[in-house]
Amino acid sequence: MTRHILLMPAMLAAGLALAACAHGGAEPEIRAVEKRVPVVAPCVSDKVPHPPAYVDSDEALKAAPSAAERLKLVLAGRVQRIQRGLIVEPVIETCRMPTHVHDGP
């Protein structure tokens, strides 16, 4: 019983404080704020085709009947690699570029 008597003033003060908070004070301001967040995107494009079957493979070079034929295969393979490089290098360069996100209005 003594405990209840001691707790009553504390509970009354807490109740009054809560009642004052509920009735006093302004309405909260609700506003929408746009925040831009960087999003990780895959760097490799789907536009880059898979590597071709190069004509100067080990099997093709071993099967070539002469050194001249092997040289033709090596040169053709070089042309294929250069053409692929023209496709792949721009994609790699865009992957190296830092992305910038504008946070202000």
DRENTORKOL-3810 file (N, C-alpha, C; in nm, 4 decimals):
REM DRENTORKOL-3810
@n.u->0.0828; n.v->-0.1190; n.w->0.0000; ca.u->0.0000; ca.v->0.0000; ca.w->0.0000; c.u->0.0872; c.v->0.1254; c.w->0.0000
@n.u->0.1963; n.v->0.1197; n.w->0.0725; ca.u->0.2851; ca.v->0.2348; ca.w->0.0800; c.u->0.3482; c.v->0.2605; c.w->-0.0573
@n.u->0.3776; n.v->0.1522; n.w->-0.1259; ca.u->0.4353; ca.v->0.1685; ca.w->-0.2602; c.u->0.3377; c.v->0.2388; c.w->-0.3541
@n.u->0.2110; n.v->0.2024; n.w->-0.3450; ca.u->0.1094; ca.v->0.2637; ca.w->-0.4307; c.u->0.0964; c.v->0.4123; c.w->-0.4024
@n.u->0.1076; n.v->0.4498; n.w->-0.2784; ca.u->0.0962; ca.v->0.5908; ca.w->-0.2418; c.u->0.2172; c.v->0.6680; c.w->-0.2957
@n.u->0.3339; n.v->0.6052; n.w->-0.2959; ca.u->0.4535; ca.v->0.6723; ca.w->-0.3469; c.u->0.4517; c.v->0.6824; c.w->-0.4993
@n.u->0.3917; n.v->0.5853; n.w->-0.5654; ca.u->0.3872; ca.v->0.5858; ca.w->-0.7111; c.u->0.2792; c.v->0.6780; c.w->-0.7673
@n.u->0.1773; n.v->0.7065; n.w->-0.6896; ca.u->0.0664; ca.v->0.7891; ca.w->-0.7372; c.u->0.1111; c.v->0.9280; c.w->-0.7815
@n.u->0.1926; n.v->1.0023; n.w->-0.7086; ca.u->0.2335; ca.v->1.1355; ca.w->-0.7560; c.u->0.3178; c.v->1.1276; c.w->-0.8840
@n.u->0.4015; n.v->1.0243; n.w->-0.8948; ca.u->0.4831; ca.v->1.0112; ca.w->-1.0154; c.u->0.3948; c.v->0.9797; c.w->-1.1359
@n.u->0.2971; n.v->0.8942; n.w->-1.1174; ca.u->0.2071; ca.v->0.8600; ca.w->-1.2277; c.u->0.1205; c.v->0.9801; c.w->-1.2654
@n.u->0.0787; n.v->1.0579; n.w->-1.1697; ca.u->-0.0009; ca.v->1.1770; ca.w->-1.1957; c.u->0.0816; c.v->1.2798; c.w->-1.2743
@n.u->0.2075; n.v->1.2985; n.w->-1.2367; ca.u->0.2949; ca.v->1.3932; ca.w->-1.3077; c.u->0.3198; c.v->1.3462; c.w->-1.4510
@n.u->0.3420; n.v->1.2176; n.w->-1.4682; ca.u->0.3650; ca.v->1.1644; ca.w->-1.6025; c.u->0.2399; c.v->1.1799; c.w->-1.6877
@n.u->0.1240; n.v->1.1564; n.w->-1.6305; ca.u->-0.0019; ca.v->1.1713; ca.w->-1.7040; c.u->-0.0258; c.v->1.3148; c.w->-1.7454
@n.u->0.0032; n.v->1.4077; n.w->-1.6567; ca.u->-0.0137; ca.v->1.5491; ca.w->-1.6907; c.u->0.0843; c.v->1.5915; c.w->-1.8004
@n.u->0.2067; n.v->1.5403; n.w->-1.7945; ca.u->0.3057; ca.v->1.5745; ca.w->-1.8964; c.u->0.2621; c.v->1.5215; c.w->-2.0330
@n.u->0.2105; n.v->1.4010; n.w->-2.0365; ca.u->0.1632; ca.v->1.3446; ca.w->-2.1627; c.u->0.0426; c.v->1.4209; c.w->-2.2156
@n.u->-0.0453; n.v->1.4605; n.w->-2.1278; ca.u->-0.1629; ca.v->1.5370; ca.w->-2.1702; c.u->-0.1205; c.v->1.6729; c.w->-2.2255
@n.u->-0.0209; n.v->1.7344; n.w->-2.1660; ca.u->0.0265; ca.v->1.8635; ca.w->-2.2156; c.u->0.0899; c.v->1.8484; c.w->-2.3532
@n.u->0.1607; n.v->1.7402; n.w->-2.3742; ca.u->0.2232; ca.v->1.7169; ca.w->-2.5052; c.u->0.1182; c.v->1.6927; c.w->-2.6128
@n.u->0.0121; n.v->1.6253; n.w->-2.5751; ca.u->-0.0892; ca.v->1.5899; ca.w->-2.6739; c.u->-0.1695; c.v->1.7124; c.w->-2.7179
@n.u->-0.1936; n.v->1.8062; n.w->-2.6296; ca.u->-0.2788; ca.v->1.9203; ca.w->-2.6626; c.u->-0.1992; c.v->2.0438; c.w->-2.7005
@n.u->-0.0807; n.v->2.0584; n.w->-2.6500; ca.u->-0.0010; ca.v->2.1775; ca.w->-2.6805; c.u->0.0964; c.v->2.1470; c.w->-2.7934
@n.u->0.1256; n.v->2.2445; n.w->-2.8738; ca.u->0.2231; ca.v->2.2243; ca.w->-2.9799; c.u->0.1581; c.v->2.2332; c.w->-3.1164
@n.u->0.2375; n.v->2.2644; n.w->-3.2137; ca.u->0.1873; ca.v->2.2817; ca.w->-3.3491; c.u->0.1826; c.v->2.1477; c.w->-3.4219
@n.u->0.1077; n.v->2.1470; n.w->-3.5281; ca.u->0.1007; ca.v->2.0280; ca.w->-3.6120; c.u->0.2364; c.v->2.0076; c.w->-3.6785
@n.u->0.2788; n.v->1.8839; n.w->-3.6918; ca.u->0.4078; ca.v->1.8610; ca.w->-3.7586; c.u->0.3982; c.v->1.8959; c.w->-3.9073
@n.u->0.5058; n.v->1.9509; n.w->-3.9599; ca.u->0.5098; ca.v->1.9878; ca.w->-4.1012; c.u->0.5519; c.v->1.8657; c.w->-4.1824
@n.u->0.4702; n.v->1.8304; n.w->-4.2792; ca.u->0.4998; ca.v->1.7165; ca.w->-4.3649; c.u->0.5393; c.v->1.7712; c.w->-4.5014
@n.u->0.6568; n.v->1.7313; n.w->-4.5478; ca.u->0.7023; ca.v->1.7765; ca.w->-4.6790; c.u->0.7792; c.v->1.6648; c.w->-4.7473
@n.u->0.7756; n.v->1.6653; n.w->-4.8779; ca.u->0.8472; ca.v->1.5656; ca.w->-4.9571; c.u->0.9836; c.v->1.6223; c.w->-4.9957
@n.u->1.0851; n.v->1.5435; n.w->-4.9770; ca.u->1.2213; ca.v->1.5839; ca.w->-5.0101; c.u->1.2789; c.v->1.4805; c.w->-5.1057
@n.u->1.3357; n.v->1.5277; n.w->-5.2168; ca.u->1.3969; ca.v->1.4362; ca.w->-5.3127; c.u->1.5437; c.v->1.4200; c.w->-5.2777
@n.u->1.5860; n.v->1.2972; n.w->-5.2676; ca.u->1.7260; ca.v->1.2666; ca.w->-5.2382; c.u->1.7740; c.v->1.1683; c.w->-5.3433
@n.u->1.8793; n.v->1.2048; n.w->-5.4151; ca.u->1.9349; ca.v->1.1157; ca.w->-5.5166; c.u->2.0441; c.v->1.0313; c.w->-5.4546
@n.u->2.0366; n.v->0.9035; n.w->-5.4828; ca.u->2.1312; ca.v->0.8082; ca.w->-5.4273; c.u->2.1956; c.v->0.7333; c.w->-5.5430
@n.u->2.3290; n.v->0.7234; n.w->-5.5434; ca.u->2.3912; ca.v->0.6477; ca.w->-5.6518; c.u->2.3528; c.v->0.5011; c.w->-5.6454
@n.u->2.3256; n.v->0.4454; n.w->-5.7615; ca.u->2.2859; ca.v->0.3061; ca.w->-5.7706; c.u->2.3932; c.v->0.2314; c.w->-5.8496
@n.u->2.4356; n.v->0.1201; n.w->-5.7963; ca.u->2.5365; ca.v->0.0411; ca.w->-5.8645; c.u->2.4709; c.v->-0.0291; c.w->-5.9829
@n.u->2.5280; n.v->-0.0077; n.w->-6.0988; ca.u->2.4765; ca.v->-0.0696; ca.w->-6.2207; c.u->2.5849; c.v->-0.1584; c.w->-6.2793
@n.u->2.5452; n.v->-0.2632; n.w->-6.3472; ca.u->2.6481; ca.v->-0.3480; ca.w->-6.4082; c.u->2.7276; c.v->-0.2685; c.w->-6.5108
@n.u->2.8557; n.v->-0.2869; n.w->-6.5097; ca.u->2.9421; ca.v->-0.2084; ca.w->-6.5969; c.u->2.9473; c.v->-0.2660; c.w->-6.7379
@n.u->2.9423; n.v->-0.3935; n.w->-6.7505; ca.u->2.9550; ca.v->-0.4555; ca.w->-6.8825; c.u->2.8192; c.v->-0.4511; c.w->-6.9510
@n.u->2.8205; n.v->-0.3995; n.w->-7.0713; ca.u->2.6976; ca.v->-0.3846; ca.w->-7.1482; c.u->2.6559; c.v->-0.5177; c.w->-7.2107
@n.u->2.5262; n.v->-0.5327; n.w->-7.2299; ca.u->2.4760; ca.v->-0.6517; ca.w->-7.2997; c.u->2.5044; c.v->-0.6426; c.w->-7.4495
@n.u->2.5450; n.v->-0.5240; n.w->-7.4942; ca.u->2.5711; ca.v->-0.5038; ca.w->-7.6363; c.u->2.7035; c.v->-0.5658; c.w->-7.6800
@n.u->2.7889; n.v->-0.5994; n.w->-7.5845; ca.u->2.9188; ca.v->-0.6581; ca.w->-7.6186; c.u->2.8981; c.v->-0.8068; c.w->-7.6454
@n.u->2.9274; n.v->-0.8493; n.w->-7.7669; ca.u->2.9076; ca.v->-0.9915; ca.w->-7.7981; c.u->3.0159; c.v->-1.0776; c.w->-7.7334
@n.u->2.9885; n.v->-1.2043; n.w->-7.7230; ca.u->3.0879; ca.v->-1.2983; ca.w->-7.6719; c.u->3.2041; c.v->-1.3063; c.w->-7.7705
@n.u->3.3213; n.v->-1.3418; n.w->-7.7226; ca.u->3.4357; ca.v->-1.3497; ca.w->-7.8151; c.u->3.4098; c.v->-1.4517; c.w->-7.9258
@n.u->3.4539; n.v->-1.4184; n.w->-8.0454; ca.u->3.4320; ca.v->-1.5121; ca.w->-8.1559; c.u->3.5278; c.v->-1.6301; c.w->-8.1466
@n.u->3.5032; n.v->-1.7290; n.w->-8.2290; ca.u->3.5983; ca.v->-1.8393; ca.w->-8.2421; c.u->3.7072; c.v->-1.7898; c.w->-8.3370
@n.u->3.8192; n.v->-1.7512; n.w->-8.2800; ca.u->3.9272; ca.v->-1.6940; ca.w->-8.3607; c.u->3.9822; c.v->-1.7999; c.w->-8.4560
@n.u->4.0177; n.v->-1.7546; n.w->-8.5777; ca.u->4.0642; ca.v->-1.8482; ca.w->-8.6809; c.u->4.2046; c.v->-1.9022; c.w->-8.6528
@n.u->4.2793; n.v->-1.8371; n.w->-8.5664; ca.u->4.4165; ca.v->-1.8816; ca.w->-8.5393; c.u->4.4247; c.v->-1.9631; c.w->-8.4090
@n.u->4.3303; n.v->-2.0526; n.w->-8.3916; ca.u->4.3328; ca.v->-2.1383; ca.w->-8.2725; c.u->4.4508; c.v->-2.2355; c.w->-8.2813
@n.u->4.4857; n.v->-2.2952; n.w->-8.1704; ca.u->4.5970; ca.v->-2.3913; ca.w->-8.1694; c.u->4.5725; c.v->-2.5059; c.w->-8.2672
@n.u->4.4486; n.v->-2.5543; n.w->-8.2695; ca.u->4.4164; ca.v->-2.6655; ca.w->-8.3588; c.u->4.4323; c.v->-2.6255; c.w->-8.5055
@n.u->4.3844; n.v->-2.5036; n.w->-8.5394; ca.u->4.3936; ca.v->-2.4581; ca.w->-8.6779; c.u->4.5388; c.v->-2.4367; c.w->-8.7185
@n.u->4.6199; n.v->-2.3826; n.w->-8.6292; ca.u->4.7613; ca.v->-2.3609; ca.w->-8.6631; c.u->4.8363; c.v->-2.4933; c.w->-8.6786
@n.u->4.8043; n.v->-2.5915; n.w->-8.5952; ca.u->4.8691; ca.v->-2.7231; ca.w->-8.6075; c.u->4.8268; c.v->-2.7937; c.w->-8.7357
@n.u->4.7033; n.v->-2.7704; n.w->-8.7786; ca.u->4.6526; ca.v->-2.8377; ca.w->-8.8971; c.u->4.6923; c.v->-2.7675; c.w->-9.0267
@n.u->4.7465; n.v->-2.6464; n.w->-9.0182; ca.u->4.7839; ca.v->-2.5726; ca.w->-9.1393; c.u->4.8962; c.v->-2.6470; c.w->-9.2126
@n.u->4.8832; n.v->-2.6608; n.w->-9.3449; ca.u->4.9814; ca.v->-2.7406; ca.w->-9.4197; c.u->5.1179; c.v->-2.6731; c.w->-9.4360
@n.u->5.1248; n.v->-2.5395; n.w->-9.4244; ca.u->5.2535; ca.v->-2.4734; ca.w->-9.4477; c.u->5.2673; c.v->-2.3514; c.w->-9.3578
@n.u->5.3875; n.v->-2.2982; n.w->-9.3546; ca.u->5.4136; ca.v->-2.1770; ca.w->-9.2768; c.u->5.3353; c.v->-2.0590; c.w->-9.3332
@n.u->5.3192; n.v->-2.0548; n.w->-9.4627; ca.u->5.2420; ca.v->-1.9466; ca.w->-9.5249; c.u->5.0961; c.v->-1.9515; c.w->-9.4799
@n.u->5.0393; n.v->-2.0707; n.w->-9.4725; ca.u->4.9007; ca.v->-2.0856; ca.w->-9.4259; c.u->4.8892; c.v->-2.0470; c.w->-9.2784
@n.u->4.9876; n.v->-2.0842; n.w->-9.1992; ca.u->4.9871; ca.v->-2.0460; ca.w->-9.0574; c.u->4.9941; c.v->-1.8943; c.w->-9.0442
@n.u->5.0768; n.v->-1.8292; n.w->-9.1254; ca.u->5.0872; ca.v->-1.6839; ca.w->-9.1227; c.u->4.9538; c.v->-1.6190; c.w->-9.1593
@n.u->4.8850; n.v->-1.6722; n.w->-9.2598; ca.u->4.7529; ca.v->-1.6198; ca.w->-9.2972; c.u->4.6550; c.v->-1.6305; c.w->-9.1809
@n.u->4.6585; n.v->-1.7452; n.w->-9.1103; ca.u->4.5681; ca.v->-1.7635; ca.w->-8.9961; c.u->4.6002; c.v->-1.6652; c.w->-8.8843
@n.u->4.7292; n.v->-1.6453; n.w->-8.8566; ca.u->4.7693; ca.v->-1.5523; ca.w->-8.7508; c.u->4.7270; c.v->-1.4098; c.w->-8.7851
@n.u->4.7457; n.v->-1.3698; n.w->-8.9099; ca.u->4.7057; ca.v->-1.2352; ca.w->-8.9509; c.u->4.5537; c.v->-1.2178; c.w->-8.9457
@n.u->4.4799; n.v->-1.3191; n.w->-8.9871; ca.u->4.3332; ca.v->-1.3120; ca.w->-8.9802; c.u->4.2859; c.v->-1.3047; c.w->-8.8347
@n.u->4.3510; n.v->-1.3793; n.w->-8.7461; ca.u->4.3175; ca.v->-1.3737; ca.w->-8.6040; c.u->4.3457; c.v->-1.2362; c.w->-8.5459
@n.u->4.4546; n.v->-1.1742; n.w->-8.5912; ca.u->4.4887; ca.v->-1.0396; ca.w->-8.5448; c.u->4.3800; c.v->-0.9409; c.w->-8.5861
@n.u->4.3334; n.v->-0.9515; n.w->-8.7097; ca.u->4.2262; ca.v->-0.8636; ca.w->-8.7579; c.u->4.1000; c.v->-0.8832; c.w->-8.6731
@n.u->4.0675; n.v->-1.0086; n.w->-8.6420; ca.u->3.9500; ca.v->-1.0360; ca.w->-8.5578; c.u->3.9652; c.v->-0.9714; c.w->-8.4202
@n.u->4.0835; n.v->-0.9805; n.w->-8.3612; ca.u->4.1058; ca.v->-0.9229; ca.w->-8.2282; c.u->4.0994; c.v->-0.7703; c.w->-8.2312
@n.u->4.1511; n.v->-0.7097; n.w->-8.3362; ca.u->4.1434; ca.v->-0.5638; ca.w->-8.3494; c.u->3.9981; c.v->-0.5196; c.w->-8.3611
@n.u->3.9196; n.v->-0.5903; n.w->-8.4411; ca.u->3.7778; ca.v->-0.5560; ca.w->-8.4571; c.u->3.7031; c.v->-0.5705; c.w->-8.3250
@n.u->3.7340; n.v->-0.6750; n.w->-8.2508; ca.u->3.6696; ca.v->-0.6927; ca.w->-8.1198; c.u->3.7118; c.v->-0.5825; c.w->-8.0236
@n.u->3.8384; n.v->-0.5432; n.w->-8.0303; ca.u->3.8869; ca.v->-0.4342; ca.w->-7.9449; c.u->3.8136; c.v->-0.3039; c.w->-7.9703
@n.u->3.7757; n.v->-0.2795; n.w->-8.0944; ca.u->3.7012; ca.v->-0.1577; ca.w->-8.1258; c.u->3.5634; c.v->-0.1572; c.w->-8.0596
@n.u->3.5105; n.v->-0.2734; n.w->-8.0320; ca.u->3.3807; ca.v->-0.2841; ca.w->-7.9641; c.u->3.3984; c.v->-0.2804; c.w->-7.8124
@n.u->3.4990; n.v->-0.3506; n.w->-7.7623; ca.u->3.5140; ca.v->-0.3693; ca.w->-7.6179; c.u->3.5769; c.v->-0.2474; c.w->-7.5489
@n.u->3.6718; n.v->-0.1816; n.w->-7.6120; ca.u->3.7427; ca.v->-0.0708; ca.w->-7.5478; c.u->3.6513; c.v->0.0442; c.w->-7.5049
@n.u->3.5551; n.v->0.0889; n.w->-7.5870; ca.u->3.4660; ca.v->0.1959; ca.w->-7.5395; c.u->3.3855; c.v->0.1550; c.w->-7.4158
@n.u->3.3472; n.v->0.0290; n.w->-7.4089; ca.u->3.2729; ca.v->-0.0188; ca.w->-7.2913; c.u->3.3625; c.v->-0.0133; c.w->-7.1679
@n.u->3.4865; n.v->-0.0541; n.w->-7.1824; ca.u->3.5798; ca.v->-0.0512; ca.w->-7.0703; c.u->3.6044; c.v->0.0924; c.w->-7.0253
@n.u->3.6150; n.v->0.1853; n.w->-7.1183; ca.u->3.6363; ca.v->0.3259; ca.w->-7.0832; c.u->3.5187; c.v->0.3814; c.w->-7.0038
@n.u->3.3961; n.v->0.3464; n.w->-7.0424; ca.u->3.2808; ca.v->0.3957; ca.w->-6.9657; c.u->3.2774; c.v->0.3345; c.w->-6.8268
@n.u->3.3307; n.v->0.2148; n.w->-6.8116; ca.u->3.3368; ca.v->0.1541; ca.w->-6.6780; c.u->3.4367; c.v->0.2272; c.w->-6.5891
@n.u->3.5399; n.v->0.2826; n.w->-6.6486; ca.u->3.6428; ca.v->0.3529; ca.w->-6.5714; c.u->3.5996; c.v->0.4926; c.w->-6.5305
@n.u->3.5021; n.v->0.5510; n.w->-6.6001; ca.u->3.4590; ca.v->0.6876; ca.w->-6.5713; c.u->3.3815; c.v->0.6894; c.w->-6.4409
@n.u->3.4120; n.v->0.7864; n.w->-6.3516; ca.u->3.3347; ca.v->0.7945; ca.w->-6.2269; c.u->3.1942; c.v->0.8462; c.w->-6.2562
@n.u->3.0997; n.v->0.7986; n.w->-6.1792; ca.u->2.9621; ca.v->0.8454; ca.w->-6.1944; c.u->2.9397; c.v->0.9595; c.w->-6.0974
@n.u->2.8682; n.v->1.0614; n.w->-6.1417; ca.u->2.8392; ca.v->1.1769; ca.w->-6.0584; c.u->2.6893; c.v->1.1824; c.w->-6.0349
@n.u->2.6500; n.v->1.2099; n.w->-5.9099; ca.u->2.5105; ca.v->1.2210; ca.w->-5.8742; c.u->2.4880; c.v->1.3619; c.w->-5.8216
@n.u->2.3928; n.v->1.4333; n.w->-5.8791; ca.u->2.3636; ca.v->1.5708; ca.w->-5.8384; c.u->2.2635; c.v->1.5667; c.w->-5.7241
@n.u->2.2982; n.v->1.6268; n.w->-5.6090; ca.u->2.2118; ca.v->1.6208; ca.w->-5.4920; c.u->2.1289; c.v->1.7471; c.w->-5.4723
@n.u->2.1626; n.v->1.8528; n.w->-5.5393; ca.u->2.0929; ca.v->1.9796; ca.w->-5.5148; c.u->1.9829; c.v->2.0057; c.w->-5.6147
@n.u->1.9061; n.v->2.1133; n.w->-5.5930; ca.u->1.7995; ca.v->2.1477; ca.w->-5.6877; c.u->1.8542; c.v->2.2068; c.w->-5.8153
END
